[in-house]
């Protein structure tokens, strides 16, 4: 990961349009998450949330960062923020159940919190 970050820093120094402004915060956020620094990971990924599409890739790759933000919020006890992020992801079509994630996508992450979510959100039947 350190060589990826160093490479992005070098590209940024050469004026690459997204290396330092989007890709670098994502890489640093992933490294922070892997190190257990959920607050740091969340801050870094949230800082480029509306720009993640600029790095290219598939929707599945973008969803990985959305799911990471929700995971950070849950690990930090920020249930209301996680619910809001999950709602935005659903609205954007990002909460598809992924077989690659073996049920551990956004819906899987939120499942243990279903009672708290049901208690906090109005029934819209």
C-alpha positions in Angstrom: 0.0 0.0 0.0 2.9 2.4 0.8 4.2 2.0 -2.8 0.8 2.8 -4.2 0.5 5.9 -2.0 4.0 7.0 -3.0 3.2 6.5 -6.7 0.0 8.6 -6.3 2.0 11.3 -4.5 4.5 11.4 -7.4 1.7 11.6 -10.0 0.1 14.4 -8.0 3.4 16.3 -7.9 3.5 16.1 -11.7 0.1 17.6 -11.9 -2.1 14.6 -12.5 -5.7 15.8 -12.4 -7.1 13.1 -9.9 -4.1 11.3 -8.4 -3.8 13.6 -5.5 -7.3 15.0 -5.2 -9.3 11.8 -5.4 -7.2 8.6 -5.7 -4.8 9.5 -2.9 -7.5 10.1 -0.3 -9.1 6.8 -1.3 -5.8 4.9 -1.0 -5.0 6.5 2.3 -8.6 5.8 3.5 -8.2 2.2 2.6 -4.9 2.0 4.4 -6.4 3.7 7.5 -9.3 1.2 7.5 -7.0 -1.7 7.2 -5.0 -0.3 10.2 -8.2 0.0 12.2 -8.3 3.7 12.1 -12.0 4.0 11.2 -12.3 7.7 12.0 -9.4 8.5 9.8 -10.6 6.2 7.0 -14.1 7.8 7.1 -12.7 11.3 7.0 -10.5 10.6 4.0 -13.2 8.7 2.0 -15.9 11.2 2.9 -13.7 14.0 1.7 -14.0 12.7 -1.9 -17.4 10.9 -1.7 -18.9 12.9 -4.6 -15.8 12.5 -6.7 -15.1 8.7 -6.5 -16.5 8.2 -10.0 -13.6 10.2 -11.4 -11.1 7.4 -10.8 -13.0 5.2 -13.3 -13.7 1.6 -12.7 -17.0 -0.1 -12.2 -20.0 0.7 -10.0 -18.9 -2.3 -7.9 -15.6 -0.6 -7.2 -17.3 2.6 -6.2 -19.7 0.7 -4.0 -16.7 -0.7 -2.1 -15.9 2.8 -0.8 -19.6 3.5 0.0 -19.7 0.2 1.9 -16.5 1.1 3.7 -18.0 4.4 4.8 -21.0 2.6 6.2 -18.7 0.1 7.9 -16.7 2.9 9.5 -19.8 4.7 10.7 -21.1 1.4 12.3 -17.7 0.7 13.9 -17.7 4.2 15.3 -21.2 3.9 16.7 -22.6 6.4 14.3 -25.8 4.5 13.5 -27.8 7.5 12.3 -25.0 8.4 9.9 -24.8 4.8 8.7 -28.6 4.7 8.2 -28.4 8.0 6.2 -25.5 6.7 4.1 -27.3 3.4 3.5 -30.4 5.3 2.4 -28.4 7.4 -0.1 -26.7 4.3 -1.5 -30.1 2.6 -2.0 -31.4 5.7 -3.7 -28.3 5.7 -6.0 -28.9 2.0 -6.7 -25.6 1.0 -5.0 -27.0 -1.4 -2.4 -27.4 -4.4 -4.8 -26.7 -7.7 -2.9 -23.3 -8.8 -4.2 -22.5 -12.5 -4.4 -18.9 -11.5 -4.4 -19.4 -10.0 -1.0 -21.1 -13.2 0.2 -24.0 -11.3 1.7 -21.7 -8.8 3.3 -22.7 -5.9 1.2 -24.5 -2.9 2.6 -27.6 -5.0 3.3 -25.5 -7.6 5.1 -23.7 -5.0 7.2 -26.9 -3.3 8.2 -28.8 -6.5 9.1 -27.6 -6.7 12.7 -28.9 -3.2 13.2 -32.4 -3.9 11.8 -34.1 -3.6 15.2 -32.5 -0.2 15.9 -33.2 1.0 12.4 -36.9 -0.1 12.6 -37.2 1.8 15.9 -35.7 5.0 14.4 -37.5 5.1 11.1 -41.3 5.5 10.5 -43.3 2.6 9.2 -44.3 3.5 5.6 -46.8 0.8 4.9 
